[in-house]
Amino acid sequence: MKTMLKIFVTAALLSAGSTIYAAQYDIKQMTPEVRQALENRRARFNELHALKAQGIVGENNRGYIEFLESGAAAPSLVIAENSDRKVIYQTIAEQNDLQGQLDTIEKVFAQVQRDKAESGDRIQGDDGQWIQK
Amino acid sequence: MNQRWHEKILVLTAALVLAGCTVKAVGDPNRPITINAHITVDIQGLQQTASGIEDFVSGKTPQI
């Protein structure tokens, strides 16, 4: 009976261990490209924050910034931000064996952006509707 | 006798559980076998990663 118990406990622990290991997604190798993308985003954060506060841009439901005011200035800022985000998402996918899961990664980042958005920021829900948080 | 039989079944079950991720394909090398694997993404783990990155970008944390 003790042997049976030992086998079950061992199997359960090993199964749980593999689940925990699988959940540790990360940027495992800080390549020059992803480091640059992160630093770029950090450098433009305040400017982007100001545009969000004015309602000119918002966080869409695919993990990217979107223009909400036609004719608004600073399109290069949004293009550059989205380009850097793409580098980060693709790096996570490549370094964590999640190729083919880019959509999921983007949606998870979109959810995190919604959670971290400040009151008054414009965000797009999963249903596609834009709301003011 | 009965208990030993149960133990053998359990050992076999445990071995199958632990070997669940391994697929061995035997066949003609000129006719490769394609296996469509289903990848499960742990959303909570990914959310933690995303949150850490966004905290770094916003300056809340000094490093990822």
N, CA and C atoms of all chains as a GROMACS GRO file, in nm:
protein
  591
    1MET      N    1   0.083  -0.121   0.000
    1MET     CA    2   0.000   0.000   0.000
    1MET      C    3   0.087   0.126   0.000
    2LYS      N    4   0.199   0.120   0.076
    2LYS     CA    5   0.289   0.235   0.081
    2LYS      C    6   0.352   0.261  -0.056
    3THR      N    7   0.384   0.150  -0.126
    3THR     CA    8   0.443   0.163  -0.259
    3THR      C    9   0.347   0.233  -0.352
    4MET      N   10   0.221   0.194  -0.345
    4MET     CA   11   0.119   0.255  -0.430
    4MET      C   12   0.113   0.406  -0.406
    5LEU      N   13   0.115   0.442  -0.279
    5LEU     CA   14   0.108   0.583  -0.242
    5LEU      C   15   0.229   0.659  -0.295
    6LYS      N   16   0.347   0.597  -0.282
    6LYS     CA   17   0.470   0.662  -0.329
    6LYS      C   18   0.463   0.688  -0.480
    7ILE      N   19   0.413   0.587  -0.552
    7ILE     CA   20   0.404   0.602  -0.698
    7ILE      C   21   0.312   0.716  -0.736
    8PHE      N   22   0.198   0.722  -0.669
    8PHE     CA   23   0.101   0.829  -0.700
    8PHE      C   24   0.158   0.966  -0.665
    9VAL      N   25   0.223   0.977  -0.551
    9VAL     CA   26   0.279   1.106  -0.509
    9VAL      C   27   0.387   1.150  -0.608
   10THR      N   28   0.475   1.056  -0.648
   10THR     CA   29   0.582   1.088  -0.742
   10THR      C   30   0.524   1.135  -0.874
   11ALA      N   31   0.426   1.061  -0.923
   11ALA     CA   32   0.363   1.097  -1.051
   11ALA      C   33   0.298   1.235  -1.043
   12ALA      N   34   0.231   1.260  -0.930
   12ALA     CA   35   0.163   1.390  -0.914
   12ALA      C   36   0.264   1.504  -0.910
   13LEU      N   37   0.374   1.483  -0.836
   13LEU     CA   38   0.476   1.588  -0.824
   13LEU      C   39   0.541   1.617  -0.958
   14LEU      N   40   0.573   1.513  -1.033
   14LEU     CA   41   0.637   1.531  -1.162
   14LEU      C   42   0.544   1.602  -1.260
   15SER      N   43   0.417   1.563  -1.256
   15SER     CA   44   0.319   1.629  -1.344
   15SER      C   45   0.305   1.776  -1.309
   16ALA      N   46   0.297   1.805  -1.178
   16ALA     CA   47   0.284   1.943  -1.133
   16ALA      C   48   0.408   2.021  -1.170
   17GLY      N   49   0.524   1.961  -1.155
   17GLY     CA   50   0.650   2.027  -1.189
   17GLY      C   51   0.655   2.067  -1.333
   18SER      N   52   0.611   1.981  -1.422
   18SER     CA   53   0.614   2.015  -1.564
   18SER      C   54   0.517   2.127  -1.595
   19THR      N   55   0.405   2.134  -1.524
   19THR     CA   56   0.308   2.241  -1.545
   19THR      C   57   0.367   2.375  -1.501
   20ILE      N   58   0.433   2.375  -1.384
   20ILE     CA   59   0.491   2.499  -1.333
   20ILE      C   60   0.600   2.547  -1.428
   21TYR      N   61   0.683   2.454  -1.477
   21TYR     CA   62   0.791   2.490  -1.567
   21TYR      C   63   0.734   2.553  -1.694
   22ALA      N   64   0.626   2.495  -1.746
   22ALA     CA   65   0.567   2.544  -1.870
   22ALA      C   66   0.514   2.685  -1.857
   23ALA      N   67   0.481   2.726  -1.733
   23ALA     CA   68   0.419   2.856  -1.714
   23ALA      C   69   0.522   2.969  -1.704
   24GLN      N   70   0.652   2.936  -1.703
   24GLN     CA   71   0.752   3.040  -1.685
   24GLN      C   72   0.794   3.098  -1.820
   25TYR      N   73   0.708   3.185  -1.872
   25TYR     CA   74   0.741   3.252  -1.997
   25TYR      C   75   0.826   3.374  -1.962
   26ASP      N   76   0.922   3.401  -2.047
   26ASP     CA   77   1.010   3.512  -2.016
   26ASP      C   78   1.089   3.551  -2.141
   27ILE      N   79   1.154   3.666  -2.133
   27ILE     CA   80   1.255   3.698  -2.234
   27ILE      C   81   1.382   3.632  -2.182
   28LYS      N   82   1.411   3.517  -2.235
   28LYS     CA   83   1.520   3.435  -2.181
   28LYS      C   84   1.657   3.487  -2.224
   29GLN      N   85   1.661   3.542  -2.343
   29GLN     CA   86   1.788   3.598  -2.391
   29GLN      C   87   1.765   3.741  -2.437
   30MET      N   88   1.832   3.834  -2.372
   30MET     CA   89   1.813   3.976  -2.405
   30MET      C   90   1.896   4.009  -2.530
   31THR      N   91   1.834   3.989  -2.644
   31THR     CA   92   1.904   4.017  -2.770
   31THR      C   93   1.914   4.170  -2.788
   32PRO      N   94   2.009   4.216  -2.870
   32PRO     CA   95   2.019   4.362  -2.892
   32PRO      C   96   1.888   4.422  -2.944
   33GLU      N   97   1.816   4.344  -3.026
   33GLU     CA   98   1.690   4.396  -3.085
   33GLU      C   99   1.584   4.417  -2.977
   34VAL      N  100   1.568   4.317  -2.891
   34VAL     CA  101   1.462   4.330  -2.790
   34VAL      C  102   1.503   4.432  -2.683
   35ARG      N  103   1.633   4.439  -2.652
   35ARG     CA  104   1.680   4.540  -2.556
   35ARG      C  105   1.650   4.681  -2.610
   36GLN      N  106   1.677   4.701  -2.739
   36GLN     CA  107   1.652   4.831  -2.802
   36GLN      C  108   1.504   4.863  -2.801
   37ALA      N  109   1.422   4.762  -2.832
   37ALA     CA  110   1.276   4.782  -2.833
   37ALA      C  111   1.226   4.824  -2.695
   38LEU      N  112   1.276   4.758  -2.593
   38LEU     CA  113   1.235   4.792  -2.455
   38LEU      C  114   1.280   4.932  -2.417
   39GLU      N  115   1.403   4.964  -2.450
   39GLU     CA  116   1.455   5.098  -2.417
   39GLU      C  117   1.379   5.207  -2.494
   40ASN      N  118   1.349   5.179  -2.621
   40ASN     CA  119   1.270   5.275  -2.701
   40ASN      C  120   1.135   5.301  -2.636
   41ARG      N  121   1.070   5.193  -2.595
   41ARG     CA  122   0.937   5.207  -2.536
   41ARG      C  123   0.944   5.285  -2.405
   42ARG      N  124   1.046   5.256  -2.328
   42ARG     CA  125   1.065   5.326  -2.201
   42ARG      C  126   1.087   5.476  -2.224
   43ALA      N  127   1.164   5.506  -2.329
   43ALA     CA  128   1.196   5.647  -2.359
   43ALA      C  129   1.074   5.725  -2.406
   44ARG      N  130   0.982   5.659  -2.475
   44ARG     CA  131   0.866   5.733  -2.528
   44ARG      C  132   0.742   5.719  -2.439
   45PHE      N  133   0.757   5.655  -2.325
   45PHE     CA  134   0.641   5.627  -2.240
   45PHE      C  135   0.564   5.754  -2.201
   46ASN      N  136   0.635   5.855  -2.157
   46ASN     CA  137   0.568   5.977  -2.109
   46ASN      C  138   0.491   6.049  -2.220
   47GLU      N  139   0.554   6.052  -2.338
   47GLU     CA  140   0.489   6.117  -2.453
   47GLU      C  141   0.361   6.042  -2.491
   48LEU      N  142   0.372   5.910  -2.491
   48LEU     CA  143   0.255   5.827  -2.524
   48LEU      C  144   0.146   5.842  -2.417
   49HIS      N  145   0.192   5.851  -2.294
   49HIS     CA  146   0.100   5.867  -2.181
   49HIS      C  147   0.018   5.994  -2.197
   50ALA      N  148   0.085   6.101  -2.243
   50ALA     CA  149   0.018   6.229  -2.264
   50ALA      C  150  -0.085   6.219  -2.376
   51LEU      N  151  -0.049   6.149  -2.483
   51LEU     CA  152  -0.143   6.131  -2.595
   51LEU      C  153  -0.265   6.049  -2.552
   52LYS      N  154  -0.242   5.953  -2.465
   52LYS     CA  155  -0.355   5.873  -2.414
   52LYS      C  156  -0.447   5.959  -2.330
   53ALA      N  157  -0.386   6.042  -2.246
   53ALA     CA  158  -0.466   6.128  -2.158
   53ALA      C  159  -0.551   6.226  -2.238
   54GLN      N  160  -0.503   6.265  -2.355
   54GLN     CA  161  -0.579   6.358  -2.442
   54GLN      C  162  -0.682   6.284  -2.527
   55GLY      N  163  -0.680   6.152  -2.522
   55GLY     CA  164  -0.775   6.073  -2.600
   55GLY      C  165  -0.739   6.061  -2.747
   56ILE      N  166  -0.616   6.098  -2.780
   56ILE     CA  167  -0.573   6.092  -2.921
   56ILE      C  168  -0.543   5.948  -2.962
   57VAL      N  169  -0.487   5.874  -2.872
   57VAL     CA  170  -0.458   5.733  -2.899
   57VAL      C  171  -0.519   5.647  -2.789
   58GLY      N  172  -0.534   5.518  -2.819
   58GLY     CA  173  -0.586   5.426  -2.719
   58GLY      C  174  -0.523   5.289  -2.737
   59GLU      N  175  -0.548   5.204  -2.640
   59GLU     CA  176  -0.497   5.067  -2.646
   59GLU      C  177  -0.602   4.979  -2.712
   60ASN      N  178  -0.567   4.921  -2.827
   60ASN     CA  179  -0.666   4.834  -2.892
   60ASN      C  180  -0.664   4.693  -2.832
   61ASN      N  181  -0.752   4.608  -2.882
   61ASN     CA  182  -0.766   4.475  -2.820
   61ASN      C  183  -0.670   4.371  -2.880
   62ARG      N  184  -0.568   4.422  -2.953
   62ARG     CA  185  -0.469   4.330  -3.009
   62ARG      C  186  -0.329   4.361  -2.957
   63GLY      N  187  -0.323   4.445  -2.853
   63GLY     CA  188  -0.193   4.472  -2.790
   63GLY      C  189  -0.114   4.584  -2.853
   64TYR      N  190  -0.183   4.670  -2.929
   64TYR     CA  191  -0.112   4.779  -2.996
   64TYR      C  192  -0.184   4.912  -2.971
   65ILE      N  193  -0.109   5.020  -3.002
   65ILE     CA  194  -0.164   5.155  -2.991
   65ILE      C  195  -0.240   5.187  -3.119
   66GLU      N  196  -0.350   5.260  -3.104
   66GLU     CA  197  -0.427   5.294  -3.223
   66GLU      C  198  -0.465   5.442  -3.218
   67PHE      N  199  -0.458   5.506  -3.333
   67PHE     CA  200  -0.504   5.645  -3.345
   67PHE      C  201  -0.655   5.650  -3.336
   68LEU      N  202  -0.705   5.743  -3.258
   68LEU     CA  203  -0.850   5.756  -3.244
   68LEU      C  204  -0.900   5.891  -3.293
   69GLU      N  205  -0.807   5.982  -3.312
   69GLU     CA  206  -0.844   6.115  -3.362
   69GLU      C  207  -0.784   6.132  -3.500
   70SER      N  208  -0.869   6.144  -3.601
   70SER     CA  209  -0.816   6.159  -3.736
   70SER      C  210  -0.743   6.292  -3.748
   71GLY      N  211  -0.633   6.288  -3.822
   71GLY     CA  212  -0.555   6.408  -3.842
   71GLY      C  213  -0.466   6.444  -3.724
   72ALA      N  214  -0.459   6.353  -3.628
   72ALA     CA  215  -0.376   6.380  -3.511
   72ALA      C  216  -0.228   6.375  -3.547
   73ALA      N  217  -0.150   6.447  -3.471
   73ALA     CA  218  -0.006   6.450  -3.497
   73ALA      C  219   0.062   6.326  -3.440
   74ALA      N  220   0.192   6.320  -3.462
   74ALA     CA  221   0.277   6.216  -3.406
   74ALA      C  222   0.246   6.075  -3.455
   75PRO      N  223   0.218   6.057  -3.587
   75PRO     CA  224   0.194   5.919  -3.634
   75PRO      C  225   0.320   5.832  -3.623
   76SER      N  226   0.436   5.898  -3.638
   76SER     CA  227   0.560   5.818  -3.632
   76SER      C  228   0.580   5.759  -3.494
   77LEU      N  229   0.532   5.828  -3.392
   77LEU     CA  230   0.543   5.777  -3.256
   77LEU      C  231   0.465   5.647  -3.240
   78VAL      N  232   0.344   5.647  -3.294
   78VAL     CA  233   0.258   5.528  -3.283
   78VAL      C  234   0.315   5.413  -3.366
   79ILE      N  235   0.363   5.445  -3.484
   79ILE     CA  236   0.421   5.341  -3.570
   79ILE      C  237   0.543   5.279  -3.503
   80ALA      N  238   0.628   5.364  -3.447
   80ALA     CA  239   0.749   5.315  -3.380
   80ALA      C  240   0.714   5.232  -3.257
   81GLU      N  241   0.615   5.277  -3.180
   81GLU     CA  242   0.573   5.204  -3.060
   81GLU      C  243   0.521   5.065  -3.097
   82ASN      N  244   0.437   5.061  -3.198
   82ASN     CA  245   0.381   4.932  -3.239
   82ASN      C  246   0.487   4.838  -3.295
   83SER      N  247   0.584   4.896  -3.363
   83SER     CA  248   0.693   4.816  -3.418
   83SER      C  249   0.776   4.754  -3.304
   84ASP      N  250   0.803   4.833  -3.201
   84ASP     CA  251   0.880   4.782  -3.086
   84ASP      C  252   0.800   4.677  -3.010
   85ARG      N  253   0.670   4.698  -2.998
   85ARG     CA  254   0.586   4.598  -2.930
   85ARG      C  255   0.591   4.465  -3.006
   86LYS      N  256   0.585   4.474  -3.137
   86LYS     CA  257   0.588   4.353  -3.219
   86LYS      C  258   0.718   4.274  -3.196
   87VAL      N  259   0.829   4.347  -3.186
   87VAL     CA  260   0.958   4.281  -3.160
   87VAL      C  261   0.953   4.206  -3.027
   88ILE      N  262   0.896   4.269  -2.926
   88ILE     CA  263   0.888   4.208  -2.793
   88ILE      C  264   0.796   4.085  -2.797
   89TYR      N  265   0.680   4.097  -2.861
   89TYR     CA  266   0.587   3.984  -2.867
   89TYR      C  267   0.649   3.867  -2.943
   90GLN      N  268   0.715   3.898  -3.053
   90GLN     CA  269   0.775   3.791  -3.134
   90GLN      C  270   0.890   3.724  -3.060
   91THR      N  271   0.964   3.803  -2.984
   91THR     CA  272   1.074   3.747  -2.905
   91THR      C  273   1.021   3.650  -2.800
   92ILE      N  274   0.914   3.688  -2.733
   92ILE     CA  275   0.855   3.600  -2.632
   92ILE      C  276   0.809   3.470  -2.699
   93ALA      N  277   0.746   3.483  -2.814
   93ALA     CA  278   0.698   3.364  -2.886
   93ALA      C  279   0.815   3.273  -2.924
   94GLU      N  280   0.919   3.332  -2.980
   94GLU     CA  281   1.032   3.252  -3.027
   94GLU      C  282   1.109   3.187  -2.912
   95GLN      N  283   1.127   3.260  -2.804
   95GLN     CA  284   1.211   3.209  -2.696
   95GLN      C  285   1.137   3.118  -2.599
   96ASN      N  286   1.007   3.106  -2.616
   96ASN     CA  287   0.929   3.020  -2.526
   96ASN      C  288   0.852   2.911  -2.601
   97ASP      N  289   0.899   2.881  -2.721
   97ASP     CA  290   0.835   2.778  -2.803
   97ASP      C  291   0.686   2.805  -2.820
   98LEU      N  292   0.652   2.930  -2.845
   98LEU     CA  293   0.511   2.966  -2.864
   98LEU      C  294   0.487   3.019  -3.006
   99GLN      N  295   0.568   2.968  -3.100
   99GLN     CA  296   0.546   3.007  -3.238
   99GLN      C  297   0.404   2.965  -3.277
  100GLY      N  298   0.336   3.049  -3.348
  100GLY     CA  299   0.198   3.021  -3.384
  100GLY      C  300   0.100   3.069  -3.278
  101GLN      N  301   0.152   3.123  -3.168
  101GLN     CA  302   0.065   3.173  -3.061
  101GLN      C  303   0.077   3.325  -3.045
  102LEU      N  304   0.124   3.390  -3.152
  102LEU     CA  305   0.143   3.536  -3.143
  102LEU      C  306   0.012   3.609  -3.111
  103ASP      N  307  -0.097   3.561  -3.168
  103ASP     CA  308  -0.228   3.620  -3.141
  103ASP      C  309  -0.260   3.619  -2.992
  104THR      N  310  -0.232   3.504  -2.930
  104THR     CA  311  -0.261   3.489  -2.787
  104THR      C  312  -0.173   3.584  -2.706
  105ILE      N  313  -0.046   3.590  -2.742
  105ILE     CA  314   0.046   3.680  -2.670
  105ILE      C  315  -0.002   3.825  -2.684
  106GLU      N  316  -0.040   3.864  -2.804
  106GLU     CA  317  -0.088   4.001  -2.826
  106GLU      C  318  -0.213   4.030  -2.743
  107LYS      N  319  -0.304   3.933  -2.738
  107LYS     CA  320  -0.429   3.954  -2.663
  107LYS      C  321  -0.403   3.963  -2.513
  108VAL      N  322  -0.307   3.884  -2.465
  108VAL     CA  323  -0.274   3.890  -2.322
  108VAL      C  324  -0.213   4.026  -2.288
  109PHE      N  325  -0.125   4.075  -2.375
  109PHE     CA  326  -0.068   4.209  -2.352
  109PHE      C  327  -0.178   4.315  -2.358
  110ALA      N  328  -0.273   4.296  -2.449
  110ALA     CA  329  -0.384   4.392  -2.459
  110ALA      C  330  -0.462   4.396  -2.327
  111GLN      N  331  -0.485   4.279  -2.270
  111GLN     CA  332  -0.558   4.272  -2.143
  111GLN      C  333  -0.479   4.341  -2.031
  112VAL      N  334  -0.348   4.318  -2.030
  112VAL     CA  335  -0.263   4.382  -1.928
  112VAL      C  336  -0.264   4.534  -1.948
  113GLN      N  337  -0.260   4.579  -2.073
  113GLN     CA  338  -0.266   4.723  -2.099
  113GLN      C  339  -0.398   4.782  -2.050
  114ARG      N  340  -0.506   4.708  -2.071
  114ARG     CA  341  -0.638   4.755  -2.022
  114ARG      C  342  -0.637   4.765  -1.870
  115ASP      N  343  -0.580   4.662  -1.807
  115ASP     CA  344  -0.576   4.662  -1.660
  115ASP      C  345  -0.494   4.779  -1.605
  116LYS      N  346  -0.386   4.812  -1.677
  116LYS     CA  347  -0.296   4.917  -1.628
  116LYS      C  348  -0.335   5.056  -1.676
  117ALA      N  349  -0.432   5.063  -1.766
  117ALA     CA  350  -0.474   5.194  -1.820
  117ALA      C  351  -0.528   5.282  -1.708
  118GLU      N  352  -0.505   5.410  -1.723
  118GLU     CA  353  -0.552   5.502  -1.621
  118GLU      C  354  -0.695   5.547  -1.649
  119SER      N  355  -0.758   5.594  -1.547
  119SER     CA  356  -0.895   5.643  -1.560
  119SER      C  357  -0.900   5.754  -1.666
  120GLY      N  358  -0.991   5.740  -1.761
  120GLY     CA  359  -1.003   5.838  -1.869
  120GLY      C  360  -0.938   5.793  -1.998
  121ASP      N  361  -0.845   5.695  -1.990
  121ASP     CA  362  -0.782   5.643  -2.112
  121ASP      C  363  -0.886   5.568  -2.195
  122ARG      N  364  -0.865   5.570  -2.326
  122ARG     CA  365  -0.958   5.498  -2.414
  122ARG      C  366  -0.900   5.359  -2.446
  123ILE      N  367  -0.982   5.259  -2.425
  123ILE     CA  368  -0.938   5.121  -2.444
  123ILE      C  369  -1.044   5.045  -2.523
  124GLN      N  370  -0.999   4.947  -2.597
  124GLN     CA  371  -1.090   4.865  -2.678
  124GLN      C  372  -1.112   4.730  -2.609
  125GLY      N  373  -1.237   4.696  -2.588
  125GLY     CA  374  -1.269   4.569  -2.525
  125GLY      C  375  -1.259   4.453  -2.624
  126ASP      N  376  -1.272   4.333  -2.569
  126ASP     CA  377  -1.266   4.213  -2.654
  126ASP      C  378  -1.375   4.214  -2.761
  127ASP      N  379  -1.487   4.283  -2.731
  127ASP     CA  380  -1.597   4.288  -2.827
  127ASP      C  381  -1.574   4.392  -2.937
  128GLY      N  382  -1.463   4.465  -2.931
  128GLY     CA  383  -1.431   4.563  -3.034
  128GLY      C  384  -1.478   4.704  -3.001
  129GLN      N  385  -1.554   4.719  -2.895
  129GLN     CA  386  -1.608   4.850  -2.858
  129GLN      C  387  -1.503   4.931  -2.782
  130TRP      N  388  -1.493   5.059  -2.822
  130TRP     CA  389  -1.401   5.149  -2.750
  130TRP      C  390  -1.475   5.215  -2.635
  131ILE      N  391  -1.411   5.212  -2.521
  131ILE     CA  392  -1.472   5.278  -2.405
  131ILE      C  393  -1.367   5.365  -2.336
  132GLN      N  394  -1.417   5.457  -2.253
  132GLN     CA  395  -1.327   5.537  -2.171
  132GLN      C  396  -1.321   5.472  -2.034
  133LYS      N  397  -1.203   5.436  -1.991
  133LYS     CA  398  -1.192   5.364  -1.864
  133LYS      C  399  -1.228   5.455  -1.747
  134MET      N  400  -0.060  -1.143  -0.353
  134MET     CA  401  -0.063  -1.159  -0.499
  134MET      C  402  -0.147  -1.050  -0.563
  135ASN      N  403  -0.265  -1.030  -0.504
  135ASN     CA  404  -0.356  -0.930  -0.556
  135ASN      C  405  -0.297  -0.790  -0.545
  136GLN      N  406  -0.227  -0.764  -0.433
  136GLN     CA  407  -0.167  -0.633  -0.411
  136GLN      C  408  -0.055  -0.607  -0.511
  137ARG      N  409   0.025  -0.710  -0.539
  137ARG     CA  410   0.135  -0.694  -0.634
  137ARG      C  411   0.082  -0.664  -0.775
  138TRP      N  412  -0.030  -0.726  -0.808
  138TRP     CA  413  -0.091  -0.701  -0.938
  138TRP      C  414  -0.133  -0.554  -0.949
  139HIS      N  415  -0.190  -0.504  -0.841
  139HIS     CA  416  -0.230  -0.362  -0.837
  139HIS      C  417  -0.110  -0.271  -0.853
  140GLU      N  418   0.000  -0.310  -0.786
  140GLU     CA  419   0.122  -0.228  -0.794
  140GLU      C  420   0.173  -0.220  -0.938
  141LYS      N  421   0.168  -0.336  -1.007
  141LYS     CA  422   0.214  -0.338  -1.146
  141LYS      C  423   0.130  -0.244  -1.233
  142ILE      N  424   0.001  -0.248  -1.212
  142ILE     CA  425  -0.090  -0.160  -1.287
  142ILE      C  426  -0.056  -0.014  -1.260
  143LEU      N  427  -0.029   0.017  -1.133
  143LEU     CA  428   0.002   0.156  -1.096
  143LEU      C  429   0.135   0.201  -1.156
  144VAL      N  430   0.233   0.113  -1.154
  144VAL     CA  431   0.363   0.147  -1.213
  144VAL      C  432   0.346   0.175  -1.362
  145LEU      N  433   0.267   0.091  -1.428
  145LEU     CA  434   0.241   0.109  -1.571
  145LEU      C  435   0.169   0.241  -1.596
  146THR      N  436   0.070   0.272  -1.513
  146THR     CA  437  -0.006   0.396  -1.527
  146THR      C  438   0.085   0.518  -1.507
  147ALA      N  439   0.168   0.510  -1.402
  147ALA     CA  440   0.260   0.621  -1.375
  147ALA      C  441   0.357   0.640  -1.490
  148ALA      N  442   0.406   0.530  -1.544
  148ALA     CA  443   0.500   0.538  -1.657
  148ALA      C  444   0.434   0.602  -1.778
  149LEU      N  445   0.309   0.567  -1.800
  149LEU     CA  446   0.236   0.625  -1.913
  149LEU      C  447   0.213   0.774  -1.893
  150VAL      N  448   0.182   0.812  -1.769
  150VAL     CA  449   0.160   0.954  -1.739
  150VAL      C  450   0.287   1.033  -1.763
  151LEU      N  451   0.400   0.979  -1.712
  151LEU     CA  452   0.527   1.050  -1.724
  151LEU      C  453   0.578   1.054  -1.866
  152ALA      N  454   0.544   0.951  -1.942
  152ALA     CA  455   0.592   0.946  -2.080
  152ALA      C  456   0.491   1.006  -2.177
  153GLY      N  457   0.393   1.074  -2.122
  153GLY     CA  458   0.283   1.126  -2.204
  153GLY      C  459   0.326   1.223  -2.312
  154CYS      N  460   0.438   1.291  -2.290
  154CYS     CA  461   0.481   1.392  -2.387
  154CYS      C  462   0.566   1.332  -2.499
  155THR      N  463   0.602   1.208  -2.487
  155THR     CA  464   0.692   1.149  -2.585
  155THR      C  465   0.613   1.072  -2.691
  156VAL      N  466   0.642   1.104  -2.815
  156VAL     CA  467   0.576   1.033  -2.924
  156VAL      C  468   0.684   0.967  -3.008
  157LYS      N  469   0.673   0.839  -3.025
  157LYS     CA  470   0.771   0.768  -3.106
  157LYS      C  471   0.702   0.724  -3.235
  158ALA      N  472   0.756   0.770  -3.346
  158ALA     CA  473   0.696   0.735  -3.474
  158ALA      C  474   0.788   0.640  -3.549
  159VAL      N  475   0.736   0.530  -3.589
  159VAL     CA  476   0.814   0.432  -3.664
  159VAL      C  477   0.747   0.414  -3.799
  160GLY      N  478   0.826   0.421  -3.904
  160GLY     CA  479   0.765   0.401  -4.035
  160GLY      C  480   0.862   0.426  -4.147
  161ASP      N  481   0.809   0.443  -4.264
  161ASP     CA  482   0.891   0.466  -4.383
  161ASP      C  483   0.950   0.606  -4.378
  162PRO      N  484   1.086   0.621  -4.383
  162PRO     CA  485   1.145   0.755  -4.377
  162PRO      C  486   1.108   0.842  -4.497
  163ASN      N  487   1.065   0.779  -4.606
  163ASN     CA  488   1.024   0.856  -4.724
  163ASN      C  489   0.881   0.908  -4.712
  164ARG      N  490   0.813   0.860  -4.611
  164ARG     CA  491   0.675   0.905  -4.589
  164ARG      C  492   0.665   0.958  -4.446
  165PRO      N  493   0.714   1.080  -4.425
  165PRO     CA  494   0.716   1.134  -4.288
  165PRO      C  495   0.576   1.145  -4.229
  166ILE      N  496   0.571   1.118  -4.100
  166ILE     CA  497   0.443   1.125  -4.029
  166ILE      C  498   0.429   1.265  -3.970
  167THR      N  499   0.320   1.329  -3.995
  167THR     CA  500   0.296   1.463  -3.940
  167THR      C  501   0.204   1.451  -3.819
  168ILE      N  502   0.248   1.507  -3.710
  168ILE     CA  503   0.167   1.505  -3.588
  168ILE      C  504   0.130   1.648  -3.553
  169ASN      N  505   0.002   1.675  -3.547
  169ASN     CA  506  -0.043   1.808  -3.508
  169ASN      C  507  -0.054   1.814  -3.356
  170ALA      N  508   0.039   1.885  -3.294
  170ALA     CA  509   0.039   1.894  -3.148
  170ALA      C  510  -0.043   2.014  -3.104
  171HIS      N  511  -0.115   1.997  -2.998
  171HIS     CA  512  -0.194   2.107  -2.942
  171HIS      C  513  -0.114   2.173  -2.831
  172ILE      N  514  -0.084   2.301  -2.849
  172ILE     CA  515  -0.006   2.373  -2.748
  172ILE      C  516  -0.100   2.449  -2.657
  173THR      N  517  -0.087   2.426  -2.527
  173THR     CA  518  -0.168   2.498  -2.431
  173THR      C  519  -0.084   2.610  -2.372
  174VAL      N  520  -0.133   2.732  -2.382
  174VAL     CA  521  -0.061   2.846  -2.328
  174VAL      C  522  -0.118   2.877  -2.191
  175ASP      N  523  -0.028   2.889  -2.094
  175ASP     CA  524  -0.073   2.927  -1.960
  175ASP      C  525  -0.090   3.078  -1.957
  176ILE      N  526  -0.215   3.120  -1.965
  176ILE     CA  527  -0.246   3.263  -1.976
  176ILE      C  528  -0.198   3.340  -1.853
  177GLN      N  529  -0.214   3.280  -1.737
  177GLN     CA  530  -0.174   3.349  -1.614
  177GLN      C  531  -0.022   3.375  -1.613
  178GLY      N  532   0.055   3.277  -1.658
  178GLY     CA  533   0.200   3.293  -1.665
  178GLY      C  534   0.238   3.402  -1.764
  179LEU      N  535   0.166   3.404  -1.874
  179LEU     CA  536   0.192   3.505  -1.978
  179LEU      C  537   0.154   3.644  -1.928
  180GLN      N  538   0.046   3.652  -1.851
  180GLN     CA  539   0.003   3.781  -1.794
  180GLN      C  540   0.108   3.837  -1.699
  181GLN      N  541   0.168   3.747  -1.622
  181GLN     CA  542   0.272   3.791  -1.528
  181GLN      C  543   0.393   3.847  -1.605
  182THR      N  544   0.429   3.778  -1.712
  182THR     CA  545   0.540   3.824  -1.796
  182THR      C  546   0.508   3.960  -1.856
  183ALA      N  547   0.388   3.971  -1.911
  183ALA     CA  548   0.346   4.097  -1.975
  183ALA      C  549   0.343   4.211  -1.873
  184SER      N  550   0.293   4.181  -1.755
  184SER     CA  551   0.284   4.282  -1.651
  184SER      C  552   0.424   4.331  -1.610
  185GLY      N  553   0.517   4.237  -1.598
  185GLY     CA  554   0.655   4.272  -1.564
  185GLY      C  555   0.719   4.360  -1.670
  186ILE      N  556   0.695   4.328  -1.795
  186ILE     CA  557   0.752   4.407  -1.906
  186ILE      C  558   0.691   4.548  -1.907
  187GLU      N  559   0.559   4.556  -1.891
  187GLU     CA  560   0.493   4.687  -1.894
  187GLU      C  561   0.532   4.772  -1.773
  188ASP      N  562   0.556   4.710  -1.659
  188ASP     CA  563   0.604   4.784  -1.542
  188ASP      C  564   0.743   4.842  -1.568
  189PHE      N  565   0.825   4.764  -1.639
  189PHE     CA  566   0.960   4.813  -1.674
  189PHE      C  567   0.948   4.932  -1.770
  190VAL      N  568   0.862   4.917  -1.871
  190VAL     CA  569   0.846   5.023  -1.972
  190VAL      C  570   0.796   5.153  -1.907
  191SER      N  571   0.706   5.139  -1.812
  191SER     CA  572   0.649   5.260  -1.749
  191SER      C  573   0.742   5.318  -1.642
  192GLY      N  574   0.849   5.246  -1.610
  192GLY     CA  575   0.944   5.296  -1.511
  192GLY      C  576   0.911   5.255  -1.369
  193LYS      N  577   0.806   5.173  -1.353
  193LYS     CA  578   0.769   5.129  -1.218
  193LYS      C  579   0.876   5.038  -1.158
  194THR      N  580   0.936   4.959  -1.244
  194THR     CA  581   1.043   4.870  -1.196
  194THR      C  582   1.170   4.898  -1.278
  195PRO      N  583   1.287   4.889  -1.214
  195PRO     CA  584   1.411   4.923  -1.285
  195PRO      C  585   1.456   4.816  -1.383
  196GLN      N  586   1.410   4.694  -1.363
  196GLN     CA  587   1.449   4.586  -1.456
  196GLN      C  588   1.338   4.484  -1.469
  197ILE      N  589   1.348   4.404  -1.574
  197ILE     CA  590   1.245   4.302  -1.598
  197ILE      C  591   1.271   4.183  -1.508
   0.00000   0.00000   0.00000
